Amino acid sequence: MGLLTRGILALVVPGAVLSFGMGAQARELPHGTGSGATLRTRTFAVLGIGAWEGDFSIDDQGRSGLAALSTFVKQERRRLQSEGGGLFFVSGSSLTGVSAPEAIHARLIYPRFNLFHHLRFDAIAASADEARALTAFTDDRDFERHPFVSLNYRAAQNARPKAARYIIERRGEYSVLITAITNGPEPDFASDPLELLQREFERQAGANLRILLLEGDGPGDAQHPEDEPADHGPARFRGNRFLEILGESGHGLAPIGDPVVLGETAFESASLIYVSNAASNVFGRLPTGPYVCTIAGRSVCLVYFHFREHQLLGVEQRFVELNGNGEASTWITPDPILLGAFDS
């Protein structure tokens, strides 16, 4: 079943018959979850940001920016924790938007704070440039326990620090597997990460949720010439093409024929794919199982997964416009530590 939403709140219940309109909400509780049920529902949110490319400051109207995002993440994390759930904060490629190691360092490390520690990122999908640059930060204490991840980055794997192949995050008795496929050429990056993805999914079969971060083609690169230069990496593992292979069609997420076979158990548990640097904000579900959120520019995609006794009950999603005019919400007071830190 295909599902497409654009900036509206949607609740998706596995196996339910769905109907959507602007501002509509579909809801159907499985058997045994009525008013007499005593088991506790736990909600875990995944907040993903797109390719910010180092553009962290607010605009001239005080909208967006990492300062407002920091406050929003802290508030949402506290709220979910108080209810027995939790939040996972991830970033698509590219967070810094630069390639030189010294420039990457300058975008992440400031006199008053370390950016990825201050915002408590659970995972940052490393772009090809960011993955390579990590080898320049050996013995740099600012980069200890950095959250960069790339499943198919294999250059200098023995260096410290390096991009992790995957990250396991836990919130109580629930666990999440987070990984990313980096768009890059041989020999630094494995040419066929699909096999690696299947292997890790099988090894971490006990994870309650799996998150895959992909780099999109950007709003101006919708076409994929067959003779794409080799230095762009295998075209089918760029975000948009990867979704086409898995089952994207037309303007929505629907079957286009036989998808790539990841194995019968690859997407058995709840799975979420984030595609940053996309042409537009779209939320949907592939026929192979995973939910998909494509993120344009500096957009923020927030997805809630509702569990009871480790069973997925439903999924809610919305795109968050920080201090914007597009949704009725209170003004988010920017984080004072970050406010003004990114102004040039």
Sequence and secondary structure as in RCSB ss.txt:
>XXXX:A:sequence
MGLLTRGILALVVPGAVLSFGMGAQARELPHGTGSGATLRTRTFAVLGIGAWEGDFSIDDQGRSGLAALSTFVKQ
ERRRLQSEGGGLFFVSGSSLTGVSAPEAIHARLIYPRFNLFHHLRFDAIAASADEARALTAFTDDRDFERHPFVS
LNYRAAQNARPKAARYIIERRGEYSVLITAITNGPEPDFASDPLELLQREFERQAGANLRILLLEGDGPGDAQHP
EDEPADHGPARFRGNRFLEILGESGHGLAPIGDPVVLGETAFESASLIYVSNAASNVFGRLPTGPYVCTIAGRSV
CLVYFHFREHQLLGVEQRFVELNGNGEASTWITPDPILLGAFDS
>XXXX:A:secstr
   EESSS EEE TT      TT       TT STT  S EEEEEEEEE   TT  S  TTS SHHHHHHHHHHH
HHHHHHHTT EEEEEE S SS   SHHHHHHHHB SS BHHHHTT SEEE  HHHHHHGGGGTT GGGTT  EE 
TTB TTTTSSS  BSEEEEEETTEEEEEEEE    TTTB S HHHHHHHHHHHTTT SEEEEEEE   TT     
TT  GGG  GGGSHHHHHHHHT BTTB    SS     TTTTSSEEEEEEES SS EEEE TTS EEEE  TT E
EEEEEEEETTEEEEEEEEEE TT SSS        TTTTTTT  
